[in-house]
């Protein structure tokens, strides 16, 4: 058996850790601290438009969860977005009235959100439970009005999610990294309606995708004149750009609808996670987009698992045709976006249970996909084809607004599903985020710190070649070069030297990952050829 090499900070924190467990795979910390009500931006909300006849500035808030006693200062960051139908859980006119959005939750302090954020922080992540702007009219009289409302609500939520990413990048670059994050290892995690954000923002990388969506579902006839072309339901000059980094002005009344935050910082992230959401338009999925991990109920009657119409909870109104977790995971896998998971080369935890869950799914959705876990649910008594729950990971102390359809108040039953979510997510995230500690455990490789073998690469980025060097008493033995999708491109064996010149040759410009074998372990180095 190969010897496991623990980083120094783990050795110093042994009293705080559970023996035999691995950071990012297990809950290795016992306690978590929460910093509540952090303002990550300010933007215009339409939630109170009926009261003020204009959009008003809203302070955007989040809560930060961190593991107590941790000395690591380069931790992956998870941004967690709650459910709620893009509507407030509490009646804005009477906050004591719960269930205003027709749901059992819809706040960053929901039971499931707190549970999952706490567990992830105990695993060593920094986690932020994030609010985003709400507001639209699900009871609008026409299909067009409802589609207009939902795409604008989703657009604002996506802008806010990207604003939250930039907020943390700004704190890293300008404020001394107070949260101790690695800005290259950011996860966007959405639950329910938040899953709509994490799925859709992953592929909404160009504004022009909106007016070109399938069947013209995001354009409309604004003047009832057949001689004029339809216009997009979202317009950059009015709503701001897809990142929320440009001003949006309503030309009809001069009202500001988008206020830029943290301009100049990257909105990129490394991994998306979706719990029961759906995607605005699957045609937006392209190669080179971020990997996705999804959990969903195959018979979900609100957010389709394959393709279908989204329904407004508590009404018979339909909003928009969307694609769900099954089709989106399938398309991402076909485009190569899931390759870091598909090509990991190990048998993942829960692989057998995942295969059994696919086999037990409805006949037309049984083809397995690497990043998807279906939670099959029994039918509601007396309602064939309608699952007893579409979100088995949720619970609350709120009984619900409809006695015939009460909210789940059993936290123990929900935690069983959260157990599965964490066990399925953790090893797959290790490979997507390139987390050395858990990759070492999963693969049996001893991942060495660069300093231990004196590893350097220069110049990096490079144009034509770069030189890899190590200490003379730690010669390199072999180099394996992978692309960002996890595909093995080159194997350079029998090096036996502490200096090696790696030429670009036929490699495309881009980022690469080198696994460099030494006598007593493997070092990992990111390389860039321009």
C-alpha positions as CSV (number, residue, x, y, z in Angstrom):
1,X,0.0,0.0,0.0
2,X,1.3,3.5,-0.9
3,X,1.9,5.9,1.9
4,X,-0.6,8.7,2.2
5,X,1.1,12.1,2.5
6,X,-0.9,14.6,4.5
7,X,-0.3,18.4,4.1
8,X,1.2,20.1,7.1
9,X,-1.9,21.9,8.1
10,X,-3.8,18.5,8.5
11,X,-1.1,17.2,10.8
12,X,-1.4,20.4,12.9
13,X,-5.2,20.0,13.1
14,X,-5.4,16.3,14.0
15,X,-7.4,17.1,17.2
16,X,-10.0,18.8,15.1
17,X,-10.3,16.2,12.4
18,X,-11.9,12.7,12.4
19,X,-9.1,10.1,12.0
20,X,-9.0,8.4,8.7
21,X,-11.2,10.9,6.9
22,X,-10.3,13.1,3.9
23,X,-11.0,16.7,3.4
24,X,-13.6,17.4,0.7
25,X,-14.8,13.8,0.8
26,X,-15.8,13.7,4.5
27,X,-16.9,16.0,7.3
28,X,-13.5,16.5,8.8
29,X,-14.4,19.6,10.9
30,X,-16.8,19.4,13.9
31,X,-17.9,23.1,14.1
32,X,-18.8,25.8,11.6
33,X,-19.0,29.6,12.0
34,X,-21.6,31.7,10.1
35,X,-21.2,35.4,9.1
36,X,-24.7,36.5,8.3
37,X,-26.1,39.4,6.2
38,X,-23.0,40.2,4.1
39,X,-23.8,42.7,1.4
40,X,-22.3,41.5,-1.9
41,X,-23.9,44.1,-4.2
42,X,-26.8,46.4,-4.8
43,X,-29.2,46.2,-7.7
44,X,-32.6,47.2,-8.9
45,X,-35.6,45.1,-7.8
46,X,-39.0,45.1,-9.4
47,X,-40.6,43.4,-6.4
48,X,-42.1,46.6,-5.1
49,X,-43.0,48.1,-8.5
50,X,-46.7,48.3,-7.7
51,X,-46.0,50.4,-4.6
52,X,-43.4,52.8,-6.0
53,X,-44.1,52.6,-9.7
54,X,-40.4,52.1,-10.3
55,X,-37.6,49.6,-9.6
56,X,-35.8,50.4,-6.3
57,X,-32.2,49.6,-5.1
58,X,-31.9,46.3,-3.1
59,X,-29.0,45.3,-1.0
60,X,-28.1,41.8,-2.0
61,X,-27.2,39.6,1.0
62,X,-25.5,36.3,1.7
63,X,-24.4,34.2,4.7
64,X,-20.8,32.8,4.8
65,X,-20.1,29.4,6.4
66,X,-16.5,28.5,7.3
67,X,-15.0,25.5,9.2
68,X,-13.8,26.4,12.6
69,X,-10.1,26.0,13.3
70,X,-9.1,25.7,9.6
71,X,-5.8,27.3,8.7
72,X,-6.1,26.6,4.9
73,X,-6.3,29.9,3.0
74,X,-7.0,28.6,-0.5
75,X,-10.3,26.7,-0.2
76,X,-12.9,26.0,-2.8
77,X,-16.0,28.2,-2.6
78,X,-19.6,27.1,-3.1
79,X,-22.3,29.7,-3.8
80,X,-25.7,28.2,-2.8
81,X,-28.9,29.6,-4.3
82,X,-32.2,28.7,-2.6
83,X,-35.6,27.8,-4.1
84,X,-38.8,29.9,-4.1
85,X,-40.3,30.4,-7.6
86,X,-38.6,33.8,-8.0
87,X,-41.1,35.1,-5.4
88,X,-40.7,36.0,-1.7
89,X,-41.6,33.4,0.9
90,X,-42.9,36.1,3.2
91,X,-45.7,38.4,2.0
92,X,-43.9,41.8,1.5
93,X,-47.0,43.6,2.8
94,X,-47.2,41.3,5.9
95,X,-43.9,39.4,6.7
96,X,-45.7,37.3,9.2
97,X,-47.6,35.6,6.3
98,X,-45.6,32.7,5.1
99,X,-45.9,30.7,1.8
100,X,-46.6,33.8,-0.3
101,X,-44.6,32.2,-3.1
102,X,-46.8,29.1,-3.1
103,X,-43.8,27.0,-1.8
104,X,-42.6,25.6,1.5
105,X,-39.5,27.8,1.5
106,X,-37.6,30.4,-0.4
107,X,-35.0,32.0,1.8
108,X,-31.2,31.6,2.3
109,X,-32.0,30.4,5.8
110,X,-34.3,27.5,4.7
111,X,-33.7,24.3,6.6
112,X,-32.3,22.4,3.6
113,X,-30.0,25.3,2.7
114,X,-28.6,25.6,6.2
115,X,-28.1,21.8,6.4
116,X,-26.2,21.5,3.1
117,X,-24.1,24.7,3.6
118,X,-23.1,23.4,7.1
119,X,-22.2,20.0,5.8
120,X,-20.1,21.4,3.0
121,X,-18.3,23.7,5.3
122,X,-17.5,20.8,7.6
123,X,-16.0,19.1,4.6
124,X,-13.6,22.0,4.2
125,X,-15.3,24.3,1.8
126,X,-16.2,28.0,2.2
127,X,-19.9,28.2,1.5
128,X,-22.2,31.2,0.9
129,X,-26.0,31.0,1.0
130,X,-27.0,33.7,-1.4
131,X,-30.2,35.8,-1.9
132,X,-31.0,37.1,-5.3
133,X,-33.6,39.5,-6.7
134,X,-37.2,38.3,-6.8
135,X,-40.3,39.4,-8.5
136,X,-42.6,38.6,-11.5
137,X,-46.4,38.0,-12.0
138,X,-47.1,34.3,-12.3
139,X,-50.8,35.1,-12.5
140,X,-50.5,37.3,-15.6
141,X,-53.4,36.9,-18.0
142,X,-51.5,35.6,-21.0
143,X,-48.9,33.1,-21.8
144,X,-46.7,35.8,-23.4
145,X,-46.8,37.9,-20.2
146,X,-45.9,34.9,-18.0
147,X,-43.0,34.0,-20.3
148,X,-41.8,37.6,-20.3
149,X,-42.0,37.7,-16.5
150,X,-40.1,34.4,-15.9
151,X,-37.3,35.0,-18.3
152,X,-36.7,38.5,-16.8
153,X,-36.8,37.1,-13.3
154,X,-34.3,34.4,-14.3
155,X,-32.1,36.9,-16.1
156,X,-31.9,39.1,-12.9
157,X,-31.1,36.0,-10.8
158,X,-28.3,35.0,-13.2
159,X,-26.9,38.5,-13.0
160,X,-26.9,38.3,-9.2
161,X,-25.2,34.9,-9.2
162,X,-22.4,36.3,-11.4
163,X,-22.3,39.4,-9.2
164,X,-21.7,37.2,-6.1
165,X,-18.9,35.4,-7.9
166,X,-17.2,38.7,-8.7
167,X,-17.7,39.9,-5.1
168,X,-15.6,37.1,-3.8
169,X,-13.0,37.5,-6.6
170,X,-12.8,41.2,-5.6
171,X,-12.2,40.3,-1.9
172,X,-9.5,37.9,-3.0
173,X,-7.7,40.4,-5.3
174,X,-8.2,43.7,-3.4
175,X,-9.0,42.9,0.2
176,X,-6.4,40.3,1.3
177,X,-8.6,37.2,0.7
178,X,-10.6,37.5,4.0
179,X,-12.6,34.4,3.3
180,X,-9.6,32.2,2.4
181,X,-10.8,31.1,-1.0
182,X,-9.2,29.8,-4.2
183,X,-10.9,31.9,-6.9
184,X,-10.2,29.2,-9.5
185,X,-12.3,26.7,-7.6
186,X,-15.8,28.2,-7.4
187,X,-19.0,26.1,-7.5
188,X,-22.5,27.5,-8.3
189,X,-25.1,25.3,-6.5
190,X,-28.8,25.8,-7.0
191,X,-31.8,24.2,-5.2
192,X,-35.2,24.2,-6.9
193,X,-35.5,27.7,-8.5
194,X,-31.8,28.2,-7.7
195,X,-31.3,25.1,-9.9
196,X,-32.9,27.0,-12.8
197,X,-30.1,29.5,-12.2
198,X,-27.2,27.1,-11.9
199,X,-28.3,25.1,-15.0
200,X,-29.2,28.1,-17.3
201,X,-26.3,30.4,-16.4
202,X,-23.9,27.6,-17.2
203,X,-24.8,28.0,-20.9
204,X,-26.1,31.5,-21.2
205,X,-22.7,32.8,-22.2
206,X,-23.9,35.1,-25.0
207,X,-26.8,37.5,-24.9
208,X,-27.8,36.7,-28.5
209,X,-28.8,33.2,-27.4
210,X,-31.9,34.7,-25.8
211,X,-33.7,36.2,-28.9
212,X,-32.6,33.1,-30.8
213,X,-34.1,30.6,-28.4
214,X,-36.1,27.7,-29.7
215,X,-39.5,28.5,-31.3
216,X,-38.9,32.2,-30.6
217,X,-40.2,31.7,-27.0
218,X,-38.3,34.8,-25.7
219,X,-39.4,37.3,-28.4
220,X,-42.9,38.9,-28.6
221,X,-45.1,41.1,-30.7
222,X,-45.0,44.3,-28.8
223,X,-47.3,46.5,-30.9
224,X,-49.7,44.0,-32.6
225,X,-48.4,45.2,-36.0
226,X,-47.7,42.4,-38.4
227,X,-45.4,44.6,-40.4
228,X,-42.9,45.1,-37.5
229,X,-40.6,42.3,-36.3
230,X,-41.0,40.9,-32.8
231,X,-38.6,42.2,-30.2
232,X,-36.6,40.3,-27.5
233,X,-38.2,39.9,-24.0
234,X,-34.7,40.8,-22.6
235,X,-32.7,43.7,-24.1
236,X,-29.2,44.5,-22.9
237,X,-29.7,48.3,-23.0
238,X,-32.8,47.9,-20.8
239,X,-31.9,44.9,-18.5
240,X,-28.1,45.2,-18.5
241,X,-25.7,42.6,-19.9
242,X,-25.8,38.9,-18.9
243,X,-23.2,39.5,-16.2
244,X,-24.9,42.5,-14.5
245,X,-21.9,44.7,-15.4
246,X,-23.6,47.3,-17.5
247,X,-26.3,49.9,-16.8
248,X,-29.9,49.0,-17.8
249,X,-32.4,51.8,-18.4
250,X,-36.1,51.6,-19.3
251,X,-36.4,54.1,-22.1
252,X,-40.1,54.5,-21.4
253,X,-39.6,56.2,-18.1
254,X,-35.9,56.4,-17.5
255,X,-36.0,53.9,-14.7
256,X,-32.7,52.1,-13.9
257,X,-33.2,48.4,-14.0
258,X,-29.6,47.2,-13.7
259,X,-26.8,48.7,-11.5
260,X,-23.3,47.4,-12.2
261,X,-21.3,45.8,-9.4
262,X,-17.6,44.8,-9.3
263,X,-16.9,45.5,-12.9
264,X,-13.6,44.2,-14.2
265,X,-13.6,41.0,-12.2
266,X,-14.2,37.6,-13.7
267,X,-17.6,35.9,-13.5
268,X,-16.2,32.4,-14.3
269,X,-16.7,29.4,-12.2
270,X,-15.6,25.8,-12.3
271,X,-18.6,23.6,-11.5
272,X,-22.4,23.8,-11.4
273,X,-24.7,21.8,-9.2
274,X,-28.5,21.5,-9.7
275,X,-31.1,20.2,-7.3
276,X,-34.4,19.9,-9.2
277,X,-34.1,22.8,-11.5
278,X,-34.7,23.1,-15.3
279,X,-33.0,24.9,-18.2
280,X,-34.4,27.8,-20.2
281,X,-33.3,26.4,-23.5
282,X,-31.1,23.3,-24.2
283,X,-30.0,24.8,-27.6
284,X,-27.7,27.1,-25.5
285,X,-25.4,24.1,-24.4
286,X,-22.1,24.3,-26.3
287,X,-18.7,22.6,-26.0
288,X,-16.3,24.1,-23.5
289,X,-18.9,25.0,-20.9
290,X,-18.7,24.2,-17.2
291,X,-19.4,20.6,-15.9
292,X,-22.7,20.0,-14.2
293,X,-23.9,17.6,-11.4
294,X,-27.7,17.2,-11.1
295,X,-30.2,15.6,-8.8
296,X,-33.8,15.4,-9.7
297,X,-37.1,13.4,-9.5
298,X,-37.9,11.9,-12.9
299,X,-41.6,12.4,-12.5
300,X,-41.4,16.0,-11.3
301,X,-44.6,17.7,-12.4
302,X,-43.2,21.3,-11.9
303,X,-39.7,21.2,-13.3
304,X,-39.6,18.7,-16.2
305,X,-36.9,16.0,-16.0
306,X,-36.8,15.6,-19.7
307,X,-38.8,18.3,-21.5
308,X,-42.1,19.8,-20.7
309,X,-44.0,22.9,-19.6
310,X,-43.2,24.6,-16.2
311,X,-46.3,25.0,-14.1
312,X,-46.9,27.7,-11.5
313,X,-47.3,25.9,-8.1
314,X,-50.8,26.2,-6.7
315,X,-52.4,27.2,-10.0
316,X,-53.3,25.5,-13.3
317,X,-51.3,28.1,-15.2
318,X,-48.4,27.1,-17.5
319,X,-45.4,29.3,-18.1
320,X,-42.8,28.0,-20.5
321,X,-41.4,24.8,-22.2
322,X,-38.0,23.9,-20.7
323,X,-35.6,21.1,-20.6
324,X,-34.7,19.3,-17.4
325,X,-31.8,17.6,-15.7
326,X,-31.9,14.5,-17.9
327,X,-31.7,16.2,-21.2
328,X,-29.3,18.9,-20.0
329,X,-26.9,16.3,-18.5
330,X,-27.2,14.2,-21.7
331,X,-26.4,17.2,-23.9
332,X,-23.4,18.3,-21.8
333,X,-22.0,14.9,-21.8
334,X,-22.3,14.7,-25.6
335,X,-20.5,18.1,-25.9
336,X,-17.6,16.9,-23.8
337,X,-18.3,19.2,-20.9
338,X,-18.6,16.3,-18.5
339,X,-15.2,14.7,-19.4
340,X,-13.5,15.5,-16.0
341,X,-16.1,13.2,-14.5
342,X,-16.4,10.7,-17.3
343,X,-12.7,10.3,-17.8
344,X,-11.7,10.2,-14.1
345,X,-10.7,6.6,-14.5
346,X,-12.0,5.4,-11.1
347,X,-15.2,3.7,-9.9
348,X,-17.0,6.5,-8.1
349,X,-18.8,6.1,-4.8
350,X,-22.5,5.5,-5.3
351,X,-21.9,4.3,-8.9
352,X,-23.9,1.1,-8.3
353,X,-26.7,2.9,-6.5
354,X,-26.8,5.5,-9.4
355,X,-27.1,2.7,-12.0
356,X,-29.9,1.1,-10.0
357,X,-31.7,4.4,-9.8
358,X,-31.5,4.8,-13.6
359,X,-32.8,1.2,-14.0
360,X,-35.8,2.0,-11.8
361,X,-36.6,5.3,-13.6
362,X,-39.4,5.6,-16.1
363,X,-38.7,3.7,-19.4
364,X,-37.8,6.7,-21.5
365,X,-35.2,8.1,-19.1
366,X,-33.1,5.1,-18.2
367,X,-29.9,5.9,-20.1
368,X,-27.3,6.7,-17.4
369,X,-25.2,9.9,-17.4
370,X,-22.1,10.5,-15.3
371,X,-23.2,13.5,-13.3
372,X,-26.9,12.8,-12.8
373,X,-28.6,11.1,-9.9
374,X,-32.4,10.4,-10.2
375,X,-34.4,10.2,-7.0
376,X,-37.4,8.0,-7.9
377,X,-40.4,8.8,-5.8
378,X,-43.7,6.9,-5.4
379,X,-46.9,8.4,-6.7
380,X,-49.1,10.5,-4.5
381,X,-52.1,8.4,-3.3
382,X,-54.9,8.9,-5.7
383,X,-52.8,10.9,-8.2
384,X,-51.1,8.5,-10.7
385,X,-48.0,10.0,-12.2
386,X,-47.6,12.7,-9.6
387,X,-44.8,12.1,-7.2
388,X,-45.3,12.4,-3.4
389,X,-42.6,15.0,-3.5
390,X,-40.4,16.7,-6.1
391,X,-37.8,17.8,-3.6
392,X,-37.2,15.0,-1.1
393,X,-34.2,16.9,0.3
394,X,-36.4,19.7,1.7
395,X,-38.2,20.1,5.0
396,X,-39.5,22.9,7.1
397,X,-41.5,23.8,10.2
398,X,-44.0,25.5,8.0
399,X,-47.1,23.4,7.4
400,X,-47.9,24.9,4.0
401,X,-50.7,27.0,2.6
402,X,-52.6,24.0,1.2
403,X,-53.8,21.4,3.8
404,X,-54.2,18.9,0.9
405,X,-50.6,19.3,0.0
406,X,-48.7,19.9,3.2
407,X,-45.0,20.7,3.5
408,X,-42.6,18.0,4.7
409,X,-41.8,18.6,8.4
410,X,-39.7,15.5,8.8
411,X,-36.1,16.6,8.8
412,X,-34.8,13.0,9.3
413,X,-36.4,11.8,6.0
414,X,-34.9,14.8,4.1
415,X,-31.4,14.2,5.6
416,X,-31.3,10.7,4.2
417,X,-31.5,12.2,0.7
418,X,-28.9,14.9,1.6
419,X,-26.6,12.1,2.7
420,X,-26.8,10.7,-0.9
421,X,-26.4,14.1,-2.4
422,X,-23.1,14.7,-0.5
423,X,-21.7,11.3,-1.2
424,X,-22.5,11.6,-4.9
425,X,-21.2,15.2,-5.2
426,X,-18.0,15.0,-3.3
427,X,-15.8,12.6,-5.3
428,X,-16.9,14.0,-8.7
429,X,-16.2,17.6,-7.5
430,X,-12.7,16.4,-6.5
431,X,-11.8,15.8,-10.1
432,X,-13.6,18.8,-11.6
433,X,-12.0,21.1,-9.0
434,X,-8.7,19.3,-9.0
435,X,-8.6,18.9,-5.2
436,X,-5.4,17.1,-4.5
437,X,-6.3,15.7,-1.1
438,X,-9.3,13.8,-2.2
439,X,-7.9,12.8,-5.6
440,X,-5.0,11.3,-3.7
441,X,-7.4,9.2,-1.6
442,X,-9.6,8.2,-4.6
443,X,-6.8,7.3,-7.0
444,X,-4.1,6.0,-4.6
445,X,-1.7,8.7,-5.9
446,X,0.5,10.5,-3.4
447,X,0.0,14.1,-4.4
448,X,3.2,16.0,-3.5
449,X,3.3,19.8,-2.7
450,X,5.4,21.6,-5.3
451,X,7.8,22.9,-2.6
452,X,8.6,19.3,-1.4
453,X,10.3,18.5,-4.7
454,X,11.2,22.1,-5.7
455,X,8.9,22.0,-8.8
456,X,8.8,25.1,-11.0
457,X,7.6,25.8,-14.6
458,X,8.8,28.9,-16.5
459,X,7.8,30.8,-18.4
460,X,4.2,30.0,-17.5
461,X,2.2,31.1,-19.6
462,X,4.5,30.2,-22.5
463,X,4.4,30.8,-26.2
464,X,6.6,28.0,-27.7
465,X,8.1,26.1,-24.8
466,X,8.5,26.0,-21.0
467,X,11.1,24.5,-18.7
468,X,10.0,22.2,-15.8
469,X,12.6,22.0,-13.1
470,X,12.8,20.2,-9.7
471,X,15.5,19.8,-7.0
472,X,18.5,17.8,-8.2
473,X,17.8,15.1,-5.5
474,X,14.2,14.8,-6.8
475,X,14.5,14.0,-10.5
476,X,11.3,13.8,-12.6
477,X,10.5,10.3,-13.8
478,X,7.4,10.7,-16.0
479,X,5.1,13.5,-17.2
480,X,1.4,13.0,-18.2
481,X,-0.2,16.0,-19.9
482,X,-4.0,16.4,-19.8
483,X,-6.3,19.1,-21.2
484,X,-8.9,20.9,-19.1
485,X,-11.5,18.3,-20.1
486,X,-9.4,15.6,-18.5
487,X,-8.2,13.9,-21.7
488,X,-4.8,12.4,-21.6
489,X,-2.8,14.1,-24.5
490,X,0.9,13.0,-23.9
491,X,2.9,10.6,-21.8
492,X,6.6,11.4,-21.5
493,X,8.3,8.5,-19.9
494,X,11.8,7.8,-18.6
495,X,12.8,11.4,-18.0
496,X,15.3,10.8,-15.2
497,X,16.3,14.4,-14.8
498,X,15.5,17.5,-12.8
499,X,15.2,19.7,-15.9
500,X,12.9,19.1,-18.8
501,X,11.8,21.3,-21.7
502,X,8.2,20.9,-22.7
503,X,7.5,22.2,-26.2
504,X,4.1,23.4,-27.4
505,X,4.4,21.5,-30.7
506,X,0.9,20.5,-31.9
507,X,-0.8,21.6,-28.7
508,X,-3.5,24.2,-29.1
509,X,-3.3,27.4,-27.1
510,X,-5.0,26.9,-23.7
511,X,-4.7,25.5,-20.2
512,X,-3.2,22.0,-19.4
513,X,-2.6,19.9,-16.4
514,X,0.7,18.1,-15.9
515,X,1.0,15.1,-13.5
516,X,4.7,14.8,-12.8
517,X,5.8,11.5,-11.3
518,X,8.7,11.4,-8.8
519,X,10.1,8.5,-6.8
520,X,7.7,9.0,-3.9
521,X,4.7,10.6,-5.4
522,X,3.1,12.8,-8.0
523,X,3.0,16.6,-8.3
524,X,0.3,18.5,-10.2
525,X,1.0,21.7,-12.1
526,X,-1.3,23.8,-14.3
527,X,0.4,25.0,-17.5
528,X,-0.7,27.5,-20.1
529,X,0.4,27.8,-23.7
530,X,-0.6,31.0,-25.5
